[in-house]
């Protein structure tokens, strides 16, 4: 499998300490979620608890969704 570009925004970037990185591709959003929590700890777990993923331009909170070549990690946004 090819690597996946993971981009972090706002609180997710703060938790990761970077704005983007290339990670070994995993099959699903759920596996990526687990890897990010293991790698970045409680701060990332808090972001992901109510945040979402943008997988190749499509918003997803479904842990079973297949990953693509780019994933954006989005914190929860306020407003309406």
N, C-alpha and C positions, 0 to 999 in steps of 0.2 A: 504494500500500500504506500502511496505517496504521502508526504507530510501534509499537514493542514496548517494554514495560516490562521492564528488566533489573535484577534484584535480586542483590546480591552478599552472600555470607555468609563470615564468618571470614577465612581467608587470601585469599579472592577479594576481599573488601571492602578488605583492606589493600593488595592489589596495585592495585586500581582507585582507591583513595583516596576512596571513597564507598560508600554502602550501596545506592544505586539510581540509575538514570538512564533516560531515555527515548531510544531510538535509532531511527533509520530502520529499518523492518522489512527483513530480508533473507530470502531464500527458505528457507534451511536452517541447521541447527545448525553445519555445517561453515563456512559463510560467516560466521556470527556469531563462531565461534571465531577465524577468521582476522582479523576486524576487531578483536576484543578484544586479540589478541596484538600486532597492529600499533599499536593505541592505547596499550596499557599495558606492552608489552615483555616482558622475560625473567621478571619476577616473575609475570605472569599466565600466561605459557607454562608455567611450572613447576606452577602450580595446575591448569591445564587438562590437563596431561599425565596426571594420575591422578584428576582430579575428574570431575564429571558435570554435566549440565544437567537441570533439571526444567522441562519444556515443558508449560505449562498443566496442571500437576499430575502429569505422567508422566515418570519418570526416563528419560533417554536419553543414550547415548554414541554414537549413530549419527549421523555427520556428514550423512547424507542426509535425516534427519528434518526435516519441514517445521516452521517456527516458528509459534507461536501469538501470542496477545496479551501473554503474560507468560512470561518465562524467568528461572529462578533459577539462578545459577552457584554450584555446590556444590563445596567443596574435598573432598579425600579425608577420610573419617572413620575414626578408629581404633576398635577395639573389636570385639565380636562377639557 
